[in-house]
Amino acid sequence: MIKSSMNKTETAFAQYCELLKKAGEILDYRFEPMKFMLAGNVEGKHNAVTYLPDFLIIHQDHFELAETKAKNKDWTSMKDDARCKINIAAELFPWFRWTIYYLERGRWTKELVN
């Protein structure tokens, strides 16, 4: 399920998920299927803080929400606000498994957030 709105890293991760699905390691996956409100609107103003995970991965026994990042030349990959948002989301919505997948030299590594 590769969509035209995916960047290169997201497209590579969708291909990785397809392999996991064919191998029976996951049931399915979706690209940007849901948005989480981390802080609400104040007095009707449009100032809500939201977080949109890259992927929902459906396992036999749990749901995983994954952020995907490519490692940069200076070995960094996440901006502070993105790291903050996924940490807050994991705290507010603990019934999901929250992860960050890093693409480095064609290989994926997984960091568990919660």
C-alpha positions as CSV (number, residue, x, y, z in Angstrom):
1,M,0.0,0.0,0.0
2,I,2.4,2.7,-1.2
3,K,0.9,6.1,-1.6
4,S,2.1,9.0,-3.7
5,S,2.2,11.2,-0.6
6,M,4.9,9.1,1.0
7,N,8.5,10.4,1.1
8,K,11.4,8.1,0.3
9,T,11.8,6.8,3.9
10,E,8.1,6.1,4.2
11,T,8.0,4.3,0.9
12,A,10.9,2.1,1.9
13,F,9.2,1.4,5.2
14,A,5.9,0.4,3.4
15,Q,8.0,-2.0,1.3
16,Y,9.5,-3.4,4.5
17,C,6.0,-3.8,6.0
18,E,4.9,-5.7,2.9
19,L,7.8,-8.2,3.4
20,L,6.7,-8.6,7.1
21,K,3.1,-9.1,6.0
22,K,4.0,-11.8,3.4
23,A,6.2,-13.5,6.0
24,G,3.3,-13.6,8.4
25,E,5.1,-11.4,11.0
26,I,2.4,-8.7,10.9
27,L,-1.3,-8.9,9.9
28,D,-1.4,-5.5,8.1
29,Y,-0.4,-1.9,8.2
30,R,-1.7,1.5,7.2
31,F,0.0,4.8,6.3
32,E,-1.0,7.9,8.5
33,P,-4.4,6.4,9.5
34,M,-5.0,8.5,12.6
35,K,-4.2,11.8,14.2
36,F,-3.8,12.2,18.0
37,M,-4.7,15.4,19.9
38,L,-1.9,16.1,22.4
39,A,-3.3,19.4,23.7
40,G,-6.7,20.8,23.0
41,N,-8.0,24.1,21.5
42,V,-8.4,27.0,23.9
43,E,-11.6,29.1,23.5
44,G,-12.2,27.9,19.9
45,K,-8.8,29.0,18.6
46,H,-7.1,26.7,16.2
47,N,-4.1,26.0,18.4
48,A,-4.4,22.3,19.0
49,V,-1.2,20.3,19.2
50,T,-1.6,17.1,17.2
51,Y,0.6,14.2,16.2
52,L,0.3,12.1,13.1
53,P,2.3,8.8,13.3
54,D,3.6,7.6,10.0
55,F,2.3,4.0,10.3
56,L,-0.1,1.8,12.2
57,I,1.2,-1.8,12.2
58,I,-1.3,-4.4,13.1
59,H,0.1,-7.4,15.0
60,Q,-1.7,-10.5,16.2
61,D,-1.8,-9.3,19.8
62,H,-1.2,-5.5,19.7
63,F,-1.3,-2.3,17.6
64,E,2.0,-0.5,17.0
65,L,2.3,3.2,15.9
66,A,5.5,3.8,14.2
67,E,7.5,6.9,13.2
68,T,10.0,6.5,10.4
69,K,13.3,8.4,10.1
70,A,16.4,8.2,8.0
71,K,19.7,8.8,9.7
72,N,21.4,12.0,8.5
73,K,25.1,12.4,7.7
74,D,25.6,13.8,11.2
75,W,23.9,10.7,12.8
76,T,20.8,12.7,13.8
77,S,17.4,12.0,12.6
78,M,14.6,13.5,14.7
79,K,13.9,17.1,15.5
80,D,13.2,17.9,19.2
81,D,9.5,18.6,18.6
82,A,9.0,15.3,16.8
83,R,10.7,13.4,19.7
84,C,8.6,15.4,22.2
85,K,5.4,14.7,20.4
86,I,5.9,10.9,20.2
87,N,6.9,10.8,23.9
88,I,3.7,12.7,24.9
89,A,1.5,10.5,22.7
90,A,3.0,7.4,24.2
91,E,2.2,8.7,27.7
92,L,-1.4,9.8,26.8
93,F,-2.2,6.7,24.8
94,P,-0.4,3.8,26.5
95,W,-2.5,1.0,25.1
96,F,-0.6,1.3,21.8
97,R,3.0,0.3,21.3
98,W,4.9,3.4,20.1
99,T,8.1,2.9,18.1
100,I,10.6,4.8,16.0
101,Y,12.2,3.0,13.0
102,Y,15.5,4.4,11.7
103,L,16.7,3.6,8.2
104,E,20.5,3.5,8.0
105,R,22.5,2.1,5.1
106,G,19.4,0.1,3.8
107,R,18.7,-1.5,7.2
108,W,15.9,-0.7,9.7
109,T,16.5,-0.5,13.5
110,K,13.7,-0.1,15.9
111,E,13.5,2.0,19.1
112,L,10.7,1.2,21.5
113,V,9.3,4.5,23.0
114,N,7.0,2.9,25.6
